Amino acid sequence: MEPAAGGEAPPLSARIVSRRTIASLVVAAAIVGVAIWRAPINWGDAWHRITHANPILYLAALAIYYASFWLRGYRWHVLLKNAGEPQPTRPLIAIVITSFFVNCVVPAKMGDVYRAYLARTKLGVSAAKALGTIIAERLLDLCVLMVLLIGAGAVVFWHKAPQALVPYVIGGTLVCLAGIGVILTMRAGRGQRILRLLPEAIFHKYEAFRIGTVHSLARFPTLIVLTVLVWGCEGARLGLVVSALGLGGLLGPSQFLLIALVAALLTTIPFLPGGLGLVEAGMVGVLIAVGGVGREAAVSIALLDRSISYGSVVVIGFVVFILLHLRSARPVPAPAG
């Protein structure tokens, strides 16, 4: 996503009302509509549970979720610093929240591309290098998520084969291995002779992307700890939501983590903005299969949790998005190359 002439912000509003976005929202609405219409669920009971949730525990879940954005912002600060682009953490947090908002309203994970664009226009970081750090961050997320998912699954399914998780584990592991292989190849500098045959501008952009991807992983132990804390916040948020509904005795910490990680995996499917409709259905299914929770209770957990991880991001993220674009009238020019 390159900036328009004169440094103007890209037409995000045009993307929101594009045919692809509208089609994905219609599909998500159809999934939710069919679930409400056909699912054998007492919706009145589920709504009663939600409206009588403990507000203090719900606010605590909301607070820990937004604390994870500080961790994400600081982790990006470390990645950028490793890549030779030191930036303060505070503006990075606002950009990360904005990217989550875009992912919630636009399909195909466009928020990640938009984050690289904002790094260029607001911070003066090369968009290619910023995108490289984001790719490295996503690979960190996926690898740590898979390790935690396997560990939590081993605890939950101690005497049973976790059949439902096998496709996620296999697919995620293959993606992790492929990503690690690509980064090792880039680190070794393979194919430089062929790449130098490309136009100079394209080669310099690739080199900036390579530096952002490879060099950003320098302080690896710190990045691993921060990533584990990020996913720990995801599990803690779900645990507080379950407790707010008075269902804390039904699930344990490993189950909280397992369900939160499965939900996070479902959000990566690019066809629906923020996994809307699919994540809720997946959470309900895993809550029933793994936790032995009743249908109405599972629905209330999924909806209340998604009111934080999706609903609040749409509202708060939109406010941050507006403030971020009003704060600086003129974008910062990115360095050459």
C-alpha positions as CSV (number, residue, x, y, z in Angstrom):
1,M,0.0,0.0,0.0
2,E,1.9,3.0,-1.2
3,P,1.0,6.5,-0.2
4,A,-0.8,8.7,-2.7
5,A,0.8,11.7,-4.4
6,G,1.5,14.5,-2.0
7,G,1.6,12.2,1.1
8,E,-2.2,11.8,1.4
9,A,-3.5,8.9,3.4
10,P,-4.7,6.0,1.4
11,P,-8.5,5.8,0.8
12,L,-9.3,3.4,3.6
13,S,-12.9,4.4,3.5
14,A,-13.0,3.2,-0.1
15,R,-11.7,-0.2,1.0
16,I,-14.3,-0.4,3.8
17,V,-17.2,0.0,1.3
18,S,-15.6,-2.1,-1.4
19,R,-17.4,-5.1,-2.8
20,R,-15.0,-7.5,-1.2
21,T,-15.5,-6.0,2.3
22,I,-19.3,-5.9,1.9
23,A,-19.3,-9.5,0.6
24,S,-17.3,-10.6,3.6
25,L,-19.5,-8.8,6.0
26,V,-22.6,-10.3,4.4
27,V,-21.1,-13.8,4.7
28,A,-20.3,-13.2,8.4
29,A,-23.9,-11.9,9.0
30,A,-25.2,-15.0,7.2
31,I,-23.2,-17.3,9.5
32,V,-24.5,-15.5,12.6
33,G,-28.0,-15.4,11.2
34,V,-28.1,-19.1,10.4
35,A,-26.6,-19.9,13.9
36,I,-29.4,-17.8,15.5
37,W,-32.1,-19.4,13.4
38,R,-31.1,-23.0,13.3
39,A,-28.9,-23.7,16.4
40,P,-30.8,-25.4,19.2
41,I,-29.9,-22.7,21.7
42,N,-32.0,-20.9,24.3
43,W,-31.0,-17.4,23.3
44,G,-33.0,-15.9,26.1
45,D,-31.0,-17.8,28.7
46,A,-27.7,-16.9,27.0
47,W,-28.6,-13.2,27.0
48,H,-29.7,-13.4,30.6
49,R,-26.3,-14.7,31.5
50,I,-24.6,-11.9,29.6
51,T,-26.7,-9.1,31.1
52,H,-26.0,-10.5,34.7
53,A,-22.2,-10.8,34.3
54,N,-20.0,-9.3,37.0
55,P,-19.1,-5.8,35.7
56,I,-15.9,-5.6,37.7
57,L,-14.5,-8.8,36.3
58,Y,-15.6,-7.8,32.8
59,L,-13.7,-4.5,33.1
60,A,-10.7,-6.4,34.4
61,A,-10.9,-8.6,31.2
62,L,-11.1,-5.4,29.1
63,A,-8.1,-3.9,31.0
64,I,-5.9,-6.9,30.5
65,Y,-6.8,-7.1,26.8
66,Y,-5.6,-3.5,26.3
67,A,-2.5,-4.1,28.4
68,S,-1.6,-6.7,25.7
69,F,-1.5,-3.8,23.3
70,W,1.2,-2.2,25.4
71,L,3.2,-5.4,25.2
72,R,2.6,-5.6,21.4
73,G,3.7,-2.0,21.0
74,Y,6.8,-2.5,23.1
75,R,7.6,-5.7,21.2
76,W,7.4,-3.8,17.9
77,H,9.7,-1.2,19.4
78,V,12.2,-3.9,20.1
79,L,11.9,-5.3,16.5
80,L,12.3,-1.9,14.9
81,K,15.3,-1.1,17.1
82,N,16.9,-4.3,16.2
83,A,16.4,-3.4,12.5
84,G,18.1,0.0,13.0
85,E,14.9,2.1,13.4
86,P,14.6,3.1,17.1
87,Q,11.1,4.4,17.8
88,P,9.3,5.4,21.1
89,T,6.7,2.9,22.2
90,R,3.7,5.2,22.7
91,P,3.0,6.0,19.0
92,L,3.6,2.4,18.1
93,I,0.8,1.3,20.5
94,A,-1.6,3.6,18.7
95,I,-0.6,2.3,15.3
96,V,-1.0,-1.3,16.5
97,I,-4.5,-0.6,17.8
98,T,-5.4,1.1,14.5
99,S,-4.1,-2.0,12.5
100,F,-6.4,-4.2,14.7
101,F,-9.3,-1.9,13.9
102,V,-8.6,-2.2,10.2
103,N,-8.4,-6.0,10.4
104,C,-11.8,-6.0,12.1
105,V,-13.5,-4.1,9.3
106,V,-11.5,-5.1,6.2
107,P,-10.8,-8.7,5.1
108,A,-7.4,-10.2,4.0
109,K,-5.5,-8.9,7.1
110,M,-5.1,-5.5,5.4
111,G,-4.4,-4.0,8.9
112,D,-0.8,-5.3,8.7
113,V,-0.1,-3.6,5.4
114,Y,-1.8,-0.4,6.7
115,R,0.5,-0.6,9.8
116,A,3.6,-0.6,7.5
117,Y,2.1,2.4,5.7
118,L,1.5,4.3,9.0
119,A,5.1,3.5,10.1
120,R,6.2,5.3,6.9
121,T,4.0,8.3,7.0
122,K,3.9,8.9,10.7
123,L,7.3,7.7,11.9
124,G,9.5,8.0,8.8
125,V,10.4,4.3,8.7
126,S,10.8,2.6,5.4
127,A,7.5,0.8,4.6
128,A,9.4,-2.2,3.3
129,K,11.5,-2.4,6.5
130,A,8.4,-1.9,8.7
131,L,6.6,-4.7,6.8
132,G,9.6,-6.9,7.4
133,T,9.4,-6.4,11.1
134,I,5.7,-7.1,11.0
135,I,6.3,-10.4,9.1
136,A,8.9,-11.4,11.8
137,E,6.4,-10.5,14.5
138,R,3.7,-12.7,12.9
139,L,6.1,-15.6,12.6
140,L,7.0,-15.2,16.3
141,D,3.3,-15.1,17.2
142,L,2.5,-18.2,15.2
143,C,5.5,-20.3,16.5
144,V,4.8,-19.4,20.2
145,L,1.1,-19.9,19.6
146,M,1.7,-23.4,18.2
147,V,4.0,-24.4,21.1
148,L,1.5,-23.1,23.7
149,L,-1.4,-24.8,21.8
150,I,0.3,-28.1,21.8
151,G,1.2,-27.8,25.5
152,A,-2.3,-26.8,26.5
153,G,-3.8,-29.5,24.3
154,A,-1.5,-32.1,26.0
155,V,-2.7,-31.1,29.4
156,V,-6.4,-30.9,28.4
157,F,-6.4,-34.1,26.4
158,W,-4.1,-36.1,28.8
159,H,-5.8,-39.4,28.1
160,K,-7.6,-38.5,24.9
161,A,-6.4,-37.8,21.3
162,P,-7.2,-34.1,20.5
163,Q,-8.8,-34.9,17.2
164,A,-10.3,-31.5,16.7
165,L,-6.9,-29.8,17.1
166,V,-4.9,-32.0,14.7
167,P,-5.6,-29.9,11.5
168,Y,-4.7,-26.7,13.3
169,V,-1.5,-28.2,14.7
170,I,-0.4,-29.7,11.4
171,G,-1.2,-26.6,9.4
172,G,0.3,-24.2,11.9
173,T,3.5,-26.3,12.2
174,L,4.0,-26.4,8.5
175,V,3.5,-22.7,8.2
176,C,6.1,-22.1,11.0
177,L,8.6,-24.4,9.4
178,A,8.1,-22.7,6.0
179,G,8.5,-19.2,7.6
180,I,11.6,-20.2,9.5
181,G,13.1,-21.7,6.3
182,V,12.4,-18.5,4.4
183,I,14.0,-16.3,7.1
184,L,17.1,-18.6,7.2
185,T,17.4,-18.3,3.4
186,M,17.2,-14.5,3.6
187,R,19.7,-14.4,6.4
188,A,22.2,-16.4,4.4
189,G,21.7,-13.9,1.5
190,R,20.8,-16.6,-1.1
191,G,19.8,-15.4,-4.5
192,Q,21.5,-12.0,-4.3
193,R,23.0,-12.3,-7.8
194,I,19.6,-12.9,-9.3
195,L,18.0,-10.1,-7.2
196,R,20.6,-7.6,-8.4
197,L,19.3,-8.1,-11.9
198,L,16.1,-6.4,-10.8
199,P,15.6,-2.6,-11.1
200,E,17.6,-0.9,-8.5
201,A,14.6,0.6,-6.7
202,I,13.0,-2.9,-6.3
203,F,16.3,-4.3,-5.1
204,H,16.7,-1.6,-2.4
205,K,13.1,-2.2,-1.3
206,Y,13.7,-6.0,-1.0
207,E,17.0,-5.3,0.9
208,A,15.1,-3.0,3.4
209,F,12.4,-5.8,3.7
210,R,15.2,-8.4,4.3
211,I,16.8,-6.2,7.0
212,G,13.5,-5.6,8.7
213,T,12.7,-9.3,8.7
214,V,16.0,-10.9,9.6
215,H,17.7,-8.2,11.8
216,S,14.6,-7.5,13.8
217,L,14.9,-11.0,15.5
218,A,18.3,-10.1,17.1
219,R,17.1,-10.0,20.7
220,F,15.4,-13.3,20.4
221,P,14.9,-14.2,24.1
222,T,13.3,-10.8,24.9
223,L,11.0,-11.2,21.9
224,I,10.0,-14.7,23.0
225,V,9.2,-13.5,26.6
226,L,7.1,-10.6,25.3
227,T,5.2,-12.9,22.9
228,V,4.4,-15.4,25.6
229,L,3.1,-12.6,27.8
230,V,0.9,-11.4,24.9
231,W,-0.7,-14.8,24.5
232,G,-0.9,-15.2,28.3
233,C,-3.0,-12.0,28.3
234,E,-5.3,-13.6,25.8
235,G,-5.9,-16.6,28.0
236,A,-6.3,-14.4,31.1
237,R,-8.9,-12.3,29.3
238,L,-11.0,-15.3,28.6
239,G,-10.6,-16.6,32.1
240,L,-11.9,-13.3,33.5
241,V,-14.8,-13.4,31.1
242,V,-15.7,-16.9,32.2
243,S,-15.5,-15.8,35.8
244,A,-17.6,-12.8,35.2
245,L,-20.4,-15.1,34.0
246,G,-20.1,-17.2,37.1
247,L,-18.7,-20.2,35.3
248,G,-15.1,-20.2,36.6
249,G,-15.4,-23.6,38.2
250,L,-16.1,-25.3,34.9
251,L,-12.8,-24.5,33.2
252,G,-9.1,-24.5,34.2
253,P,-6.2,-22.3,33.1
254,S,-5.0,-24.8,30.4
255,Q,-8.5,-24.8,28.9
256,F,-8.7,-21.0,29.0
257,L,-5.4,-20.8,27.1
258,L,-6.4,-23.6,24.7
259,I,-9.7,-22.0,23.7
260,A,-8.2,-18.5,23.4
261,L,-5.5,-19.8,21.1
262,V,-7.9,-21.6,18.9
263,A,-10.0,-18.4,18.6
264,A,-6.8,-16.5,17.7
265,L,-6.0,-19.0,15.0
266,L,-9.5,-18.6,13.5
267,T,-9.0,-14.8,13.3
268,T,-6.1,-15.4,10.8
269,I,-8.5,-16.8,8.2
270,P,-8.5,-13.9,5.7
271,F,-11.9,-14.2,4.1
272,L,-13.8,-12.6,7.0
273,P,-12.9,-9.3,8.8
274,G,-11.7,-10.3,12.2
275,G,-13.0,-13.8,11.7
276,L,-16.5,-12.4,12.5
277,G,-19.0,-15.3,12.7
278,L,-16.4,-18.0,12.3
279,V,-14.5,-17.3,15.6
280,E,-17.7,-17.2,17.6
281,A,-18.9,-20.6,16.2
282,G,-15.5,-22.1,16.7
283,M,-15.3,-20.9,20.3
284,V,-18.7,-22.4,21.1
285,G,-17.7,-25.7,19.5
286,V,-14.4,-25.9,21.4
287,L,-16.1,-24.8,24.7
288,I,-18.6,-27.6,24.4
289,A,-16.2,-30.3,23.2
290,V,-13.2,-29.4,25.5
291,G,-14.8,-27.8,28.5
292,G,-18.1,-29.7,28.6
293,V,-19.9,-26.4,28.9
294,G,-23.6,-26.3,28.0
295,R,-24.7,-24.6,24.7
296,E,-26.2,-21.5,26.3
297,A,-23.2,-21.0,28.6
298,A,-20.8,-21.5,25.7
299,V,-22.7,-18.9,23.6
300,S,-22.6,-16.4,26.4
301,I,-18.9,-16.9,26.9
302,A,-18.1,-16.5,23.2
303,L,-20.3,-13.4,22.7
304,L,-19.1,-11.7,25.9
305,D,-15.4,-12.4,25.0
306,R,-15.9,-11.2,21.5
307,S,-17.5,-8.0,22.7
308,I,-14.0,-7.2,24.0
309,S,-11.7,-8.7,21.3
310,Y,-13.9,-7.5,18.4
311,G,-16.6,-5.1,19.5
312,S,-14.4,-2.9,21.7
313,V,-11.7,-2.8,19.0
314,V,-14.2,-1.5,16.4
315,V,-15.2,1.3,18.8
316,I,-11.9,2.2,20.5
317,G,-9.9,1.4,17.4
318,F,-12.0,3.8,15.3
319,V,-11.4,6.6,17.8
320,V,-7.7,5.9,17.8
321,F,-7.7,5.8,14.0
322,I,-9.3,9.2,13.8
323,L,-7.0,10.8,16.5
324,L,-4.0,9.3,14.8
325,H,-4.8,10.9,11.5
326,L,-5.8,14.2,13.0
327,R,-2.8,14.5,15.3
328,S,-0.2,15.1,12.5
329,A,-1.2,17.3,9.6
330,R,1.8,16.4,7.5
331,P,3.3,12.9,7.2
332,V,7.0,12.3,8.0
333,P,9.0,11.6,4.8
334,A,10.6,8.1,4.8
335,P,14.3,7.8,4.3
336,A,15.5,7.0,0.7
337,G,15.7,3.2,0.1
